[in-house]
Each structure stands twice: as C-alpha cells, then as structure tokens.
C-alpha cells in the first residue's frame, strides 16, 4: 500500500469520526433541550400550584376574592391583599411568557396558559393593578397583556366561574 492510499484511508476515518462526533453532539443537545423544557415546565407548574394554594390556604384572601367576585366593596386591607396577589401572579405570568418566547414552552402549551391569563384579568383588582404597574414589566409581556385586554370584553365573566360560588337563595 502506498502513502496516498494510507492518507486517503486516514482522511476517510477522520471525516467519519467528525460525522459521528457531530451526531453524538446533536443527540446530546436534543436531550439537554428536552431536560431544560421539562425543568421549565415543572417550575411553572410549581409556581401555579403555589399561587393557587395561596388562595386556598389564606382564608382572608379567599374571602376578599369572594367579595370581589360578588361585586361587594372591599376594605383597604382586602384590596391590598388582592393587589399583592396580582403582583405575584403577574410576575409568574411574565416568567411563563418569557419561557414561551425562548422556546421552553410549545405554542400549544402557551395557548393553554394564555387562556388562564385571560381569566386572571376578569378580576377587577388585577386589571387595576395592571393599569398602574404595567410599566415595570418587559415590553414583550406588556404587548401580550395589552393584546389580551384589547381582545376581551374586559369585564368579569363570573358566569364561567359560577361553580365556585353558591347562591344562598337556592339553599
């Protein structure tokens, strides 16, 4: 065998090694991306569960929520509780929107979350909070929320939540 043949075989083996290495790196990146998406989704789930458990475990907050749903006047403490909850919720929603924008959530997942975000703005306290504090959020998230508010009737749709409250007259 001459040196040209040995060089050609060596070049072929080197090229094959590079191709195999690139395939391996591609597989590793795909697996890493899947793990990152799964981690992001788990974190979002934990945020949402924490937000919901806050309402379930805090009877004063739940009472303020019920009063707001029934259209009753809130006292200053109740209003502050609901505005504080709106702050926490909006920071969570901004994070979820960011995860979607960077590709950690699929479009289908985001559409489901977006429907829930629309429902959050049925609360007058959330709309009030947003009106006064939106400048503290990212431009992309502000644009998304403003689009939601423009496309909605922007009024409470408590009919869709009627299963939550009981009608005392029907008892």
Buried (B, 14 or more C-beta within 10 A) or exposed (E): EEEEEEEEEEEEEEEEEEEEEEEEEEEEEEEEEEEBBEEBBEBBEEBBEEBEEBBEEBEEBBEBBEBBBEEEEBEEEBBEBBBBBBBEBBBBBBBBBBBBBEEBBEEEBBEEBBEEBBBBBBBBBBBBBBEEEBEEBEEEBBEBBEEBBEEBEEEBEBEEEEEEEEEEEEE
